[in-house]
Amino acid sequence: MLAPYVLVAWHWLGTLDWAVISSVALVFFAAVQWKLMDRTESRRRRERRLDKRLREDIAFGALWAEYARMWSVALQWQSRDFVGETMLDLFEPSDILPRDWASATLHLSELGRLSAHLGGVAYTFASQAELSGRNVLGAIRVIRRKYPNIPEGLAEAEVKMAAAFKMARSKQHTARWFAKQAELVLLDAINNSRPGRELKPFAQMTSAESEFGKRLLLQIRDGTDATKLGPLPGPPPLEAAPPR
């Protein structure tokens, strides 16, 4: 025998309009499905945002390493004698260019349109710096055809080939300027990205063993701009170096 409450429920259901019940059930089912789909889509959007942030952070780290390399090259170029080094086959203009163009371009695009634009300008400056450096090589090549034994007879060559030396010095100045601008514009590209505004690349540095690291840590503790560190530290004078 059925329980009394079951009989009451059955009687109550018998008085309802089943068309209405079906409509209500259909609406309820559709609402549940929509809620589930919305929740799934929200989760996917959140995952896509997290993936995008991860790609941006990776691109930021890679470009920061590239910037540090370009900064060091541009800094060294300010004091190097391109003409003298070219005489000894020690100058390589391509040092200022990115090591991997495809990766650098991809990383810039990950940081957004503004960073991509500024990065493109930075690499245009770097290409101009490299071209000016190659002009130095070309001028010295002309001089060495006339004076193959240089650096012997350098004083005479500087007098008789004054125009070539003047052009080489001029291109040296141009290469230095373009290299410095390339470094600064690449820094602008990095700083104007979302990670550049949010991340503090030096905030986690707490100890250092190298001379460079110690100076960088000192600037961080003093609150000065760590991205504008002065000349790279060099070795001590030969006579002051400890004996082997």
Protein Blocks (a to p, Z undefined) as FASTA:
>chain_A
ZZfklmmmmmmmmmpcfklmmmmmmmmmmmmmmmmmmmmmmmmmmmmmmmmmmmmmmmmm
mmmmmmmmmmmmmmmmmmpcfklmmmnopacfklmpcfblmlmmmmmmmnojklmmmmmm
mmmmmmmmmmmmmmmmmmmmmmmmmmmmbcghklmmmmmmmmmmmmmmmmmmmmmmmmmm
mmmmmmmmmmmpmklmmpcfklmpcbdfbfklmmmmmmmmnopafklcccddddddfklp
ccZZ
